[in-house]
Amino acid sequence: MHVAPNLYSALATAVLFLHALFIVWVVFGAVLTRSRPVFRWLHIASLTWGILTELLPWPCLLTLLENWLEEKAGVEPYQSGFLLHYLDKLVYPNISATALTVAGVIVCAFNLGLYGRQAWRMRH
């Protein structure tokens, strides 16, 4: 079966958008989780995943999917992670990959700390 490169390109763009939404969810999801336990646990899992993919040599599944779709569309996929490829160029020019990784982990850890503080307050 032959699929047009434009379809792969459109799907890669959709995954890119989904990836950006996931990052917004990770950073600001705590705002949406108030009094919603299911969302809270989903956000905690997302934060944990974000930290693990930043600190460990685990590939992000969305990055892998986006790269695969770009390759099928005839576009050379980027080699670095999503944050380095897009955000580093747009938001953080001339900042090292290590600094960007540390910033991402700090944001996730801060969010987890807020959840920890909230759980501690509820128990005491």
All heavy atoms as an XYZ file, in Angstrom:
997
protein
N       0.842     -1.185      0.000
C       0.000      0.000      0.000
C       0.880      1.237      0.000
O       1.781      1.377      0.814
C      -0.889     -0.028      1.240
C      -1.802      1.144      1.345
S      -2.915      0.886      2.728
C      -3.147      2.540      3.221
N       0.614      2.151     -0.883
C       1.399      3.383     -0.990
C       0.627      4.529     -0.344
O      -0.533      4.773     -0.675
C       1.672      3.703     -2.462
C       2.386      4.994     -2.645
N       3.682      5.179     -2.230
C       1.982      6.168     -3.183
C       4.047      6.409     -2.512
N       3.034      7.023     -3.100
N       1.257      5.189      0.598
C       0.646      6.329      1.271
C       1.402      7.576      0.830
O       2.629      7.599      0.823
C       0.704      6.168      2.806
C       0.070      7.365      3.490
C       0.018      4.883      3.229
N       0.680      8.601      0.469
C       1.286      9.835     -0.025
C       2.142     10.481      1.060
O       1.758     10.494      2.229
C       0.204     10.803     -0.480
N       3.307     11.013      0.663
C       4.164     11.699      1.640
C       3.452     12.846      2.351
O       3.756     13.136      3.503
C       5.320     12.213      0.787
C       5.353     11.331     -0.400
C       3.927     10.932     -0.651
N       2.494     13.482      1.678
C       1.765     14.579      2.325
C       0.974     14.097      3.531
O       0.824     14.833      4.504
C       0.835     15.263      1.331
C       1.586     16.097      0.326
O       2.752     16.446      0.537
N       0.935     16.421     -0.767
N       0.462     12.871      3.467
C      -0.267     12.322      4.608
C       0.683     12.110      5.782
O       0.361     12.464      6.920
C      -0.965     11.012      4.237
C      -1.706     10.317      5.385
C      -2.796     11.220      5.959
C      -2.284      9.001      4.925
N       1.852     11.537      5.506
C       2.844     11.360      6.568
C       3.265     12.706      7.150
O       3.437     12.843      8.359
C       4.070     10.603      6.050
C       3.849      9.132      5.866
C       3.963      8.552      4.609
C       3.540      8.306      6.944
C       3.768      7.193      4.438
C       3.342      6.949      6.783
C       3.459      6.399      5.524
O       3.271      5.051      5.362
N       3.430     13.682      6.297
C       3.814     15.017      6.760
C       2.729     15.616      7.648
O       3.015     16.203      8.694
C       4.077     15.924      5.555
O       4.491     17.189      5.974
N       1.476     15.451      7.246
C       0.358     15.962      8.053
C       0.289     15.240      9.396
O       0.043     15.871     10.440
C      -0.956     15.800      7.289
N       0.506     13.925      9.373
C       0.499     13.170     10.626
C       1.660     13.582     11.527
O       1.498     13.680     12.749
C       0.539     11.670     10.339
C      -0.724     11.080      9.718
C      -0.482      9.636      9.294
C      -1.898     11.181     10.673
N       2.834     13.834     10.937
C       3.979     14.302     11.727
C       3.673     15.642     12.368
O       4.027     15.884     13.528
C       5.223     14.395     10.848
N       3.002     16.508     11.638
C       2.613     17.810     12.191
C       1.615     17.637     13.328
O       1.703     18.332     14.352
C       2.025     18.700     11.081
O       3.013     18.871     10.062
C       1.619     20.060     11.622
N       0.691     16.699     13.175
C      -0.278     16.434     14.248
C       0.426     15.919     15.491
O       0.091     16.324     16.620
C      -1.331     15.433     13.765
N       1.408     15.048     15.314
C       2.171     14.534     16.460
C       2.975     15.658     17.100
O       3.072     15.737     18.324
C       3.071     13.354     16.043
C       3.998     12.945     17.179
C       2.218     12.173     15.615
N       3.537     16.546     16.282
C       4.251     17.712     16.809
C       3.326     18.542     17.695
O       3.692     18.945     18.800
C       4.797     18.555     15.659
C       5.309     19.948     16.021
C       6.582     19.846     16.837
C       5.548     20.757     14.762
N       2.112     18.790     17.228
C       1.137     19.551     18.007
C       0.792     18.817     19.298
O       0.733     19.423     20.378
C      -0.116     19.791     17.154
C      -1.163     20.609     17.827
C      -0.973     21.970     18.054
C      -2.349     20.026     18.245
C      -1.948     22.729     18.693
C      -3.322     20.776     18.884
C      -3.123     22.130     19.103
N       0.578     17.507     19.201
C       0.294     16.702     20.385
C       1.455     16.749     21.371
O       1.255     16.853     22.592
C       0.006     15.258     19.970
C      -0.307     14.270     21.078
C      -1.611     14.635     21.773
C      -0.395     12.866     20.507
N       2.669     16.709     20.850
C       3.865     16.774     21.689
C       3.926     18.112     22.437
O       4.216     18.156     23.633
C       5.089     16.610     20.800
C       6.258     15.980     21.477
N       7.254     15.373     20.774
C       6.602     15.867     22.772
C       8.166     14.918     21.612
N       7.785     15.211     22.832
N       3.644     19.181     21.721
C       3.632     20.509     22.361
C       2.557     20.579     23.443
O       2.792     21.123     24.534
C       3.418     21.599     21.306
N       1.388     20.023     23.160
C       0.317     19.997     24.171
C       0.720     19.184     25.393
O       0.389     19.552     26.523
C      -0.972     19.428     23.567
C      -1.745     20.336     22.639
C      -2.958     19.601     22.065
C      -2.184     21.601     23.348
N       1.426     18.075     25.163
C       1.887     17.263     26.284
C       2.837     18.077     27.173
O       2.738     18.024     28.400
C       2.579     15.986     25.789
C       3.082     15.127     26.906
C       2.216     14.361     27.653
C       4.426     15.116     27.238
C       2.673     13.573     28.713
C       4.902     14.333     28.289
C       4.018     13.562     29.022
N       3.729     18.836     26.572
C       4.663     19.655     27.356
C       3.906     20.724     28.138
O       4.193     20.966     29.316
C       5.748     20.248     26.455
C       6.668     19.125     25.975
C       6.544     21.332     27.186
C       7.666     19.532     24.931
N       2.914     21.349     27.514
C       2.094     22.334     28.225
C       1.372     21.655     29.384
O       1.296     22.206     30.493
C       1.108     23.017     27.260
C       0.081     23.854     28.008
C       1.863     23.885     26.253
N       0.862     20.440     29.153
C       0.205     19.672     30.209
C       1.161     19.401     31.364
O       0.815     19.556     32.529
C      -0.346     18.377     29.625
C      -0.666     17.312     30.625
C       0.037     16.164     30.835
C      -1.748     17.271     31.554
N      -0.548     15.423     31.831
C      -1.649     16.076     32.290
C      -2.803     18.131     31.837
C      -2.556     15.726     33.281
C      -3.700     17.782     32.831
C      -3.583     16.599     33.538
N       2.389     18.988     31.040
C       3.372     18.684     32.082
C       3.673     19.932     32.908
O       3.717     19.884     34.131
C       4.662     18.087     31.471
C       5.794     18.059     32.481
C       4.400     16.684     30.952
N       3.855     21.056     32.244
C       4.242     22.277     32.954
C       3.073     22.879     33.726
O       3.230     23.289     34.880
C       4.829     23.314     31.959
C       5.101     24.640     32.656
C       6.105     22.774     31.328
N       1.891     22.924     33.124
C       0.763     23.639     33.728
C      -0.416     22.748     34.139
O      -1.450     23.256     34.557
C       0.243     24.709     32.760
C       1.266     25.735     32.398
C       1.827     25.744     31.130
C       1.685     26.677     33.317
C       2.781     26.686     30.783
C       2.635     27.614     32.984
C       3.183     27.626     31.713
N      -0.268     21.441     34.031
C      -1.373     20.535     34.312
C      -1.914     20.598     35.722
O      -3.084     20.293     35.945
N      -1.091     21.001     36.665
C      -1.552     21.069     38.057
C      -2.743     22.009     38.204
O      -3.588     21.819     39.081
C      -0.412     21.507     38.969
N      -2.830     23.000     37.340
C      -3.955     23.941     37.389
C      -5.269     23.219     37.094
O      -6.306     23.556     37.652
C      -3.731     25.086     36.372
C      -4.927     25.998     36.290
C      -2.477     25.869     36.725
N      -5.210     22.211     36.242
C      -6.423     21.492     35.842
C      -6.776     20.330     36.759
O      -7.842     19.735     36.613
C      -6.259     20.954     34.415
C      -5.966     21.984     33.345
C      -5.641     21.288     32.026
C      -7.147     22.922     33.182
N      -5.901     19.996     37.682
C      -6.113     18.797     38.490
C      -6.806     19.052     39.816
O      -7.116     18.099     40.518
C      -4.772     18.094     38.772
O      -3.957     18.949     39.582
C      -4.062     17.732     37.496
N      -7.052     20.272     40.146
C      -7.697     20.563     41.436
C      -9.028     19.835     41.531
O      -9.861     19.943     40.654
C      -7.906     22.058     41.603
C      -6.610     22.793     41.714
C      -6.860     24.266     41.830
N      -5.575     24.946     41.745
C      -5.162     25.817     42.628
N      -5.925     26.151     43.624
N      -3.987     26.370     42.488
N      -9.195     19.107     42.585
C     -10.399     18.324     42.889
C     -10.763     17.335     41.781
O     -11.912     16.951     41.647
C     -11.592     19.241     43.210
O     -12.062     19.886     42.043
N      -9.783     16.936     41.006
C      -9.982     15.908     39.972
C      -8.897     14.846     40.156
O      -7.846     14.912     39.526
C      -9.897     16.524     38.588
C     -10.991     17.530     38.309
C     -10.823     18.082     36.899
N     -11.792     19.090     36.615
C     -11.541     20.393     36.598
N     -10.334     20.835     36.832
N     -12.487     21.251     36.317
N      -9.142     13.848     40.997
C      -8.106     12.860     41.320
C      -7.560     12.118     40.100
O      -6.371     11.842     40.034
C      -8.797     11.902     42.281
C      -9.963     12.645     42.817
C     -10.365     13.628     41.764
N      -8.393     11.798     39.136
C      -7.909     11.070     37.960
C      -6.903     11.923     37.197
O      -5.824     11.452     36.812
C      -9.091     10.657     37.041
C      -8.580     10.079     35.738
C      -9.996      9.671     37.757
N      -7.230     13.188     36.978
C      -6.299     14.098     36.297
C      -5.018     14.284     37.108
O      -3.934     14.393     36.550
C      -6.944     15.466     36.033
C      -7.907     15.466     34.883
C      -9.051     16.228     34.943
C      -7.674     14.714     33.745
C      -9.945     16.261     33.886
C      -8.556     14.730     32.683
C      -9.696     15.505     32.750
N      -5.165     14.344     38.433
C      -3.989     14.515     39.286
C      -3.019     13.362     39.083
O      -1.819     13.565     38.888
C      -4.411     14.607     40.754
C      -3.244     14.871     41.689
C      -3.657     14.976     43.156
N      -4.848     15.768     43.350
C      -5.971     15.300     43.923
N      -6.038     14.058     44.362
N      -7.025     16.070     44.068
N      -3.528     12.126     39.101
C      -2.647     10.967     38.928
C      -2.077     10.896     37.516
O      -0.925     10.505     37.322
C      -3.370      9.680     39.310
C      -3.526      9.596     40.805
C      -4.681      9.691     41.522
C      -2.478      9.451     41.760
N      -4.410      9.609     42.863
C      -3.064      9.461     43.040
C      -1.095      9.316     41.666
C      -2.321      9.335     44.209
C      -0.353      9.191     42.833
C      -0.961      9.197     44.089
N      -2.857     11.285     36.527
C      -2.331     11.347     35.159
C      -1.216     12.385     35.049
O      -0.214     12.171     34.371
C      -3.447     11.677     34.168
C      -4.413     10.551     33.847
C      -5.576     11.073     32.995
C      -3.711      9.421     33.134
N      -1.397     13.507     35.733
C      -0.372     14.543     35.700
C       0.888     14.092     36.435
O       2.002     14.327     35.960
C      -0.909     15.852     36.290
C       0.006     16.998     36.075
N       0.499     17.759     37.120
C       0.548     17.512     34.942
C       1.287     18.691     36.621
N       1.346     18.572     35.310
N       0.732     13.434     37.564
C       1.898     12.923     38.294
C       2.654     11.908     37.429
O       3.884     11.926     37.362
C       1.474     12.319     39.654
C       1.048     13.452     40.595
C       2.596     11.496     40.268
C       0.379     12.987     41.871
N       1.922     11.039     36.743
C       2.566     10.076     35.842
C       3.277     10.794     34.701
O       4.400     10.428     34.309
C       1.535      9.101     35.282
N       2.675     11.843     34.177
C       3.294     12.631     33.099
C       4.552     13.326     33.578
O       5.559     13.382     32.857
C       2.300     13.667     32.563
O       1.158     13.049     32.024
N       4.509     13.870     34.782
C       5.689     14.519     35.356
C       6.818     13.514     35.541
O       7.979     13.801     35.209
C       5.345     15.167     36.699
C       4.452     16.397     36.642
C       3.912     16.708     38.033
C       5.205     17.581     36.077
N       6.472     12.346     36.055
C       7.475     11.300     36.258
C       8.085     10.881     34.920
O       9.303     10.753     34.799
C       6.847     10.095     36.971
O       6.267     10.553     38.210
C       7.867      9.019     37.253
N       7.241     10.678     33.922
C       7.722     10.324     32.586
C       8.637     11.423     32.037
O       9.681     11.139     31.458
C       6.553     10.081     31.639
C       6.988      9.798     30.240
C       6.921     10.640     29.175
C       7.594      8.608     29.752
N       7.441     10.036     28.061
C       7.867      8.788     28.392
C       7.944      7.388     30.347
C       8.464      7.812     27.604
C       8.538      6.421     29.553
C       8.781      6.644     28.203
N       8.241     12.676     32.215
C       9.061     13.796     31.742
C      10.445     13.797     32.375
O      11.453     13.996     31.688
N      10.506     13.563     33.672
C      11.796     13.525     34.367
C      12.635     12.352     33.868
O      13.821     12.500     33.577
C      11.589     13.447     35.896
C      11.046     14.788     36.420
C      12.902     13.099     36.597
C      10.622     14.756     37.870
N      12.016     11.185     33.759
C      12.760      9.995     33.334
C      13.313     10.142     31.917
O      14.449      9.768     31.650
C      11.883      8.754     33.443
C      11.529      8.324     34.864
C      10.538      7.167     34.845
C      12.779      7.962     35.654
N      12.514     10.691     31.011
C      13.006     10.835     29.632
C      14.062     11.915     29.518
O      14.855     11.897     28.577
C      11.863     11.117     28.636
O      11.172     12.293     29.027
C      10.914      9.943     28.540
N      14.091     12.846     30.443
C      15.142     13.867     30.435
C      16.447     13.337     31.034
O      17.527     13.657     30.558
C      14.694     15.120     31.203
C      13.679     15.960     30.480
C      14.208     16.566     29.200
O      15.374     17.027     29.170
O      13.461     16.572     28.212
N      16.335     12.534     32.084
C      17.531     12.093     32.802
C      18.111     10.770     32.310
O      19.313     10.540     32.456
C      17.222     11.979     34.295
C      16.905     13.287     35.007
C      16.593     13.024     36.480
C      18.037     14.279     34.867
N      17.272      9.916     31.785
C      17.730      8.603     31.345
C      17.815      8.576     29.815
O      17.192      9.393     29.149
C      16.770      7.523     31.844
C      16.614      7.442     33.362
C      15.557      6.415     33.726
C      17.935      7.094     34.022
N      18.529      7.632     29.278
C      18.635      7.557     27.815
C      17.407      6.918     27.171
O      17.522      6.187     26.199
C      19.899      6.712     27.607
C      19.981      5.852     28.810
C      19.415      6.675     29.940
N      16.245      7.184     27.706
C      15.007      6.660     27.143
C      14.518      7.608     26.060
O      14.464      8.817     26.273
C      13.916      6.569     28.193
C      14.143      5.590     29.287
C      15.217      4.768     29.459
C      13.274      5.340     30.377
N      15.068      4.021     30.590
C      13.874      4.350     31.171
C      12.052      5.844     30.759
C      13.282      3.861     32.315
C      11.469      5.361     31.903
C      12.072      4.375     32.663
N      14.121      7.083     24.947
C      13.562      7.968     23.923
C      12.105      8.295     24.252
O      11.390      7.483     24.836
C      13.644      7.124     22.650
C      13.551      5.720     23.139
C      14.222      5.700     24.495
N      11.700      9.480     23.897
C      10.296      9.857     24.050
C       9.514      9.198     22.917
O       9.899      9.280     21.746
C      10.156     11.372     23.989
S       8.429     11.924     24.006
N       8.421      8.565     23.244
C       7.634      7.862     22.236
C       7.072      8.816     21.188
O       6.986      8.473     20.009
C       6.514      7.076     22.913
C       6.973      6.018     23.916
C       5.781      5.354     24.577
C       7.862      4.992     23.245
N       6.704     10.019     21.599
C       6.194     10.991     20.629
C       7.293     11.451     19.670
O       7.037     11.651     18.483
C       5.559     12.184     21.351
C       4.257     11.875     22.082
C       3.837     13.056     22.951
C       3.153     11.511     21.109
N       8.508     11.610     20.168
C       9.624     11.972     19.300
C       9.896     10.860     18.293
O      10.104     11.127     17.100
C      10.894     12.262     20.125
O      10.638     13.349     21.007
C      12.068     12.601     19.230
N       9.892      9.620     18.759
C      10.104      8.488     17.859
C       9.037      8.437     16.763
O       9.356      8.238     15.580
C      10.108      7.177     18.636
C      11.283      6.931     19.578
C      11.088      5.633     20.348
C      12.583      6.910     18.810
N       7.783      8.634     17.149
C       6.693      8.610     16.177
C       6.820      9.762     15.183
O       6.672      9.574     13.970
C       5.343      8.662     16.894
C       4.103      8.677     16.003
C       4.065      7.450     15.091
C       2.844      8.765     16.859
N       7.104     10.946     15.691
C       7.258     12.108     14.812
C       8.407     11.893     13.826
O       8.272     12.166     12.626
C       7.496     13.365     15.641
C       7.576     14.620     14.811
C       7.898     15.851     15.630
O       7.849     15.794     16.873
O       8.211     16.875     15.011
N       9.538     11.400     14.314
C      10.684     11.149     13.437
C      10.363     10.092     12.378
O      10.751     10.233     11.216
C      11.910     10.724     14.250
C      12.535     11.874     14.990
O      12.304     13.045     14.678
N      13.338     11.569     15.975
N       9.658      9.042     12.773
C       9.291      7.995     11.829
C       8.381      8.547     10.732
O       8.573      8.268      9.545
C       8.615      6.844     12.569
C       8.240      5.711     11.678
C       9.055      4.723     11.209
C       6.936      5.449     11.140
N       8.341      3.859     10.416
C       7.042      4.282     10.351
C       5.699      6.086     11.259
C       5.950      3.742      9.682
C       4.619      5.547     10.594
C       4.741      4.397      9.818
N       7.402      9.361     11.137
C       6.490      9.957     10.158
C       7.222     10.923      9.232
O       6.954     10.960      8.025
C       5.331     10.663     10.877
C       4.329      9.736     11.573
C       3.429     10.531     12.505
C       3.521      8.955     10.548
N       8.142     11.714      9.786
C       8.918     12.634      8.952
C       9.770     11.870      7.948
O       9.883     12.264      6.786
C       9.791     13.541      9.814
C       9.013     14.622     10.517
C       9.876     15.517     11.381
O      11.021     15.132     11.709
O       9.391     16.604     11.728
N      10.361     10.785      8.395
C      11.180      9.972      7.486
C      10.321      9.404      6.349
O      10.728      9.424      5.185
C      11.835      8.835      8.271
C      12.844      8.052      7.473
C      13.544      7.018      8.343
O      13.873      7.322      9.496
O      13.746      5.906      7.834
N       9.123      8.924      6.678
C       8.203      8.406      5.659
C       7.755      9.504      4.701
O       7.459      9.236      3.540
C       6.976      7.766      6.311
C       7.273      6.492      7.043
C       7.600      5.417      6.048
C       7.687      4.070      6.721
N       8.026      3.010      5.797
N       7.713     10.745      5.199
C       7.313     11.879      4.360
C       8.467     12.387      3.501
O       8.280     13.282      2.684
C       6.771     13.014      5.227
N       9.655     11.826      3.710
C      10.803     12.262      2.928
C      11.563     13.409      3.548
O      12.397     14.041      2.907
N      11.289     13.700      4.811
C      11.972     14.768      5.543
C      13.014     14.129      6.444
O      12.744     13.104      7.079
C      10.961     15.574      6.401
C      11.663     16.612      7.246
C       9.901     16.194      5.520
N      14.179     14.721      6.506
C      15.207     14.183      7.404
C      14.807     14.484      8.842
O      14.691     15.646      9.234
C      16.566     14.788      7.102
C      17.674     14.171      7.916
C      19.049     14.695      7.533
O      19.204     15.238      6.445
O      19.948     14.542      8.375
N      14.577     13.442      9.657
C      14.152     13.679     11.040
C      15.281     14.275     11.872
O      16.453     14.070     11.594
C      13.781     12.291     11.557
C      14.256     11.318     10.565
C      14.652     12.038      9.317
N      14.898     15.027     12.882
C      15.893     15.604     13.775
C      16.456     14.527     14.683
O      15.806     13.536     14.968
C      15.326     16.774     14.580
C      14.092     16.485     15.398
C      14.198     15.983     16.692
C      12.819     16.728     14.897
C      13.080     15.732     17.458
C      11.687     16.480     15.654
C      11.821     15.983     16.933
O      10.716     15.738     17.692
N      17.672     14.726     15.132
C      18.373     13.714     15.924
C      18.263     13.954     17.425
O      18.346     13.037     18.205
C      19.852     13.656     15.520
C      20.048     13.291     14.065
C      19.416     11.960     13.695
O      19.595     10.971     14.379
N      18.654     11.939     12.612
N      18.125     15.193     17.828
C      18.013     15.495     19.260
C      16.563     15.304     19.705
O      15.691     15.012     18.904
C      18.466     16.931     19.518
O      17.660     17.834     18.777
N      16.319     15.507     20.969
C      14.961     15.403     21.491
C      14.111     16.587     21.079
O      14.591     17.587     20.534
N      12.832     16.480     21.329
C      11.857     17.508     20.971
C      12.238     18.870     21.540
O      12.246     19.869     20.835
C      10.471     17.082     21.471
C       9.380     18.074     21.171
C       8.707     18.004     19.970
C       9.035     19.050     22.086
C       7.693     18.913     19.685
C       8.033     19.956     21.813
C       7.357     19.885     20.606
N      12.528     18.902     22.847
C      12.857     20.173     23.485
C      14.075     20.830     22.842
O      14.064     22.026     22.561
C      13.118     19.984     24.980
C      11.906     19.707     25.847
C      12.340     19.408     27.274
C      10.939     20.852     25.821
N      15.100     20.046     22.623
C      16.306     20.606     22.027
C      16.065     21.070     20.601
O      16.556     22.119     20.198
C      17.449     19.588     22.060
C      18.029     19.301     23.421
C      19.085     18.212     23.327
C      18.626     20.552     24.021
N      15.306     20.317     19.862
C      15.109     20.652     18.454
C      14.255     21.906     18.273
O      14.587     22.770     17.483
C      14.472     19.483     17.710
C      14.288     19.739     16.255
N      15.354     19.803     15.381
C      13.179     19.981     15.519
C      14.907     20.049     14.169
N      13.588     20.162     14.228
N      13.148     21.996     18.999
C      12.230     23.110     18.794
C      12.403     24.238     19.798
O      12.612     25.389     19.435
C      10.778     22.619     18.825
C      10.434     21.781     17.627
C      10.293     20.408     17.727
C      10.273     22.361     16.380
C       9.993     19.631     16.621
C       9.980     21.593     15.263
C       9.842     20.235     15.399
O       9.558     19.481     14.311
N      12.306     23.917     21.071
C      12.320     24.967     22.082
C      13.684     25.627     22.216
O      13.766     26.832     22.448
C      11.858     24.421     23.426
C      10.417     23.929     23.459
C      10.060     23.465     24.859
C       9.463     24.986     22.992
N      14.729     24.859     22.099
C      16.061     25.441     22.224
C      16.281     26.502     21.158
O      16.802     27.569     21.432
C      17.131     24.352     22.128
C      18.520     24.877     22.421
O      18.658     25.655     23.387
O      19.445     24.521     21.691
N      15.849     26.219     19.946
C      16.038     27.172     18.853
C      15.120     28.380     18.982
O      15.489     29.487     18.639
C      15.795     26.484     17.508
C      16.854     25.469     17.185
C      16.547     24.767     15.892
C      17.570     23.690     15.633
N      17.246     22.894     14.455
N      13.900     28.157     19.459
C      12.927     29.246     19.527
C      13.021     30.070     20.803
O      12.934     31.289     20.771
C      11.504     28.679     19.417
C      11.145     28.036     18.098
C       9.769     27.391     18.187
C      11.165     29.065     16.982
N      13.159     29.389     21.913
C      13.052     30.073     23.194
C      14.401     30.268     23.869
O      14.632     31.273     24.523
C      12.108     29.279     24.135
C      11.957     29.978     25.462
C      10.756     29.090     23.480
N      15.281     29.306     23.731
C      16.537     29.331     24.465
C      17.740     29.252     23.531
O      18.503     28.299     23.592
C      16.606     28.158     25.448
C      15.464     28.107     26.415
C      14.497     27.115     26.322
C      15.343     29.052     27.417
C      13.442     27.055     27.211
C      14.293     29.003     28.302
C      13.352     28.009     28.194
O      12.321     27.959     29.066
N      17.934     30.221     22.675
C      19.110     30.135     21.803
C      20.400     30.212     22.619
O      20.466     30.890     23.641
C      18.961     31.343     20.887
C      18.067     32.278     21.629
C      17.191     31.434     22.506
N      21.385     29.455     22.181
C      22.713     29.453     22.799
C      22.727     28.962     24.239
O      23.541     29.397     25.038
C      23.359     30.834     22.717
C      23.495     31.294     21.288
O      23.800     30.505     20.399
N      23.244     32.565     21.059
N      21.811     28.086     24.589
C      21.811     27.466     25.914
C      22.153     25.994     25.719
O      21.637     25.334     24.820
C      20.456     27.638     26.621
C      20.266     29.096     26.989
C      20.365     26.751     27.853
C      19.003     29.386     27.749
N      22.972     25.476     26.577
C      23.430     24.090     26.436
C      22.298     23.100     26.664
O      21.310     23.398     27.341
C      24.564     23.807     27.419
O      24.050     23.715     28.729
N      22.477     21.905     26.111
C      21.498     20.840     26.296
C      21.360     20.485     27.773
O      20.265     20.205     28.258
C      21.909     19.609     25.480
N      22.461     20.531     28.499
C      22.429     20.222     29.930
C      21.568     21.226     30.687
O      20.749     20.840     31.529
C      23.860     20.212     30.499
O      24.627     19.246     29.784
C      23.855     19.879     31.978
N      21.725     22.499     30.385
C      20.932     23.530     31.065
C      19.449     23.364     30.764
O      18.605     23.513     31.652
C      21.407     24.920     30.651
N      19.126     23.029     29.522
C      17.733     22.826     29.157
C      17.154     21.601     29.862
O      16.026     21.632     30.363
C      17.612     22.679     27.638
C      16.215     22.731     27.058
C      15.505     24.024     27.424
C      16.270     22.586     25.549
N      17.938     20.542     29.965
C      17.504     19.336     30.667
C      17.283     19.631     32.142
O      16.264     19.237     32.723
C      18.549     18.214     30.494
O      18.635     17.885     29.113
C      18.181     16.985     31.299
N      18.219     20.332     32.763
C      18.092     20.685     34.181
C      16.842     21.530     34.405
O      16.082     21.294     35.351
C      19.364     21.402     34.678
C      19.147     22.027     36.043
C      20.534     20.434     34.721
N      16.590     22.486     33.531
C      15.401     23.336     33.670
C      14.125     22.491     33.569
O      13.194     22.683     34.358
C      15.412     24.427     32.609
N      14.089     21.569     32.630
C      12.912     20.704     32.490
C      12.679     19.848     33.714
O      11.548     19.703     34.191
N      13.755     19.292     34.263
C      13.635     18.460     35.456
C      13.195     19.310     36.651
O      12.360     18.878     37.455
C      14.962     17.721     35.746
C      14.940     17.064     37.107
C      15.232     16.693     34.657
N      13.716     20.506     36.764
C      13.328     21.396     37.874
C      11.837     21.723     37.811
O      11.137     21.687     38.827
C      14.185     22.674     37.876
C      15.602     22.350     38.341
C      13.564     23.761     38.745
C      16.590     23.494     38.198
N      11.330     22.024     36.619
C       9.898     22.322     36.470
C       9.062     21.114     36.883
O       8.084     21.247     37.625
C       9.576     22.757     35.024
C       8.078     22.781     34.778
C      10.181     24.123     34.733
N       9.449     19.928     36.422
C       8.701     18.711     36.782
C       8.796     18.434     38.278
O       7.791     18.118     38.921
C       9.222     17.522     35.986
S       8.835     17.585     34.229
N       9.988     18.549     38.843
C      10.181     18.292     40.272
C       9.405     19.305     41.119
O       8.835     18.947     42.160
C      11.666     18.327     40.620
N       9.364     20.551     40.673
C       8.594     21.577     41.389
C       7.119     21.183     41.430
O       6.474     21.265     42.486
C       8.771     22.934     40.711
C       7.941     24.023     41.322
C       8.318     24.602     42.527
C       6.782     24.459     40.703
C       7.547     25.603     43.099
C       6.004     25.460     41.269
C       6.390     26.032     42.469
N       6.582     20.749     40.287
C       5.191     20.310     40.244
C       4.963     19.127     41.172
O       3.973     19.080     41.908
C       4.792     19.932     38.813
C       4.331     21.108     38.009
O       3.212     21.572     38.165
N       5.193     21.599     37.141
N       5.865     18.152     41.147
C       5.737     17.001     42.050
C       5.810     17.441     43.502
O       5.102     16.908     44.362
C       6.816     15.962     41.746
C       6.617     15.147     40.471
C       7.847     14.280     40.203
C       5.366     14.299     40.553
N       6.663     18.417     43.794
C       6.748     18.954     45.147
C       5.442     19.572     45.602
O       5.050     19.437     46.771
N       4.760     20.264     44.697
C       3.453     20.835     45.039
C       2.456     19.742     45.389
O       1.689     19.879     46.344
C       2.922     21.675     43.873
C       3.676     22.964     43.564
C       3.092     23.631     42.328
C       3.630     23.916     44.752
N       2.473     18.655     44.621
C       1.590     17.529     44.937
C       1.962     16.913     46.278
O       1.091     16.546     47.069
C       1.637     16.462     43.852
C       0.885     16.843     42.603
C       1.533     16.932     41.386
C      -0.484     17.095     42.641
C       0.849     17.272     40.232
C      -1.176     17.433     41.505
C      -0.511     17.523     40.299
O      -1.193     17.853     39.163
N       3.251     16.784     46.551
C       3.696     16.238     47.823
C       3.253     17.096     48.994
O       2.795     16.587     50.022
N       3.400     18.409     48.840
C       2.968     19.335     49.884
C       1.466     19.235     50.113
O       0.992     19.229     51.253
C       3.359     20.768     49.512
C       3.136     21.752     50.653
C       3.542     23.136     50.268
N       2.329     23.779     49.775
C       2.278     24.827     49.000
N       3.375     25.379     48.586
N       1.146     25.348     48.618
N       0.709     19.137     49.023
C      -0.730     19.011     49.147
C      -1.114     17.718     49.857
O      -1.977     17.712     50.727
C      -1.366     19.042     47.750
C      -2.865     18.977     47.770
C      -3.448     18.961     46.363
O      -2.751     18.674     45.393
N      -4.722     19.269     46.253
N      -0.448     16.612     49.522
C      -0.728     15.333     50.184
C      -0.361     15.397     51.661
O      -1.093     14.878     52.511
C       0.042     14.207     49.477
N       0.768     16.037     51.977
C       1.186     16.167     53.361
C       0.167     16.967     54.155
O      -0.176     16.606     55.281
C       2.571     16.819     53.421
C       3.126     16.847     54.795
C       3.760     15.846     55.471
C       3.100     17.971     55.698
N       4.121     16.251     56.722
C       3.746     17.558     56.899
C       2.610     19.259     55.607
C       3.879     18.408     57.979
C       2.756     20.097     56.693
C       3.390     19.665     57.873
N      -0.329     18.059     53.576
C      -1.331     18.895     54.274
C      -2.626     18.122     54.521
O      -3.272     18.303     55.545
C      -1.636     20.146     53.457
C      -0.576     21.195     53.558
C      -0.999     22.412     52.794
N      -0.052     23.500     52.979
C      -0.121     24.652     52.366
N      -1.093     24.887     51.505
N       0.776     25.588     52.581
N      -3.006     17.299     53.538
C      -4.256     16.546     53.693
C      -4.146     15.504     54.790
O      -5.127     15.175     55.453
C      -4.640     15.893     52.370
C      -5.079     16.897     51.312
S      -5.432     16.144     49.739
C      -6.955     15.303     50.129
N      -2.953     14.965     55.025
C      -2.761     13.945     56.058
C      -2.600     14.547     57.440
O      -2.814     13.876     58.431
C      -1.533     13.096     55.736
C      -1.730     12.237     54.527
C      -0.504     11.372     54.282
N      -0.567     10.762     52.990
C      -0.937      9.525     52.781
N      -1.301      8.769     53.776
N      -0.961      9.035     51.563
N      -2.210     15.808     57.542
C      -1.966     16.426     58.860
C      -3.019     17.429     59.182
O      -3.558     18.179     58.706
C      -0.586     17.060     58.900
C       0.502     16.038     58.890
N       0.637     15.114     57.881
C       1.487     15.782     59.769
C       1.687     14.343     58.124
N       2.210     14.718     59.265
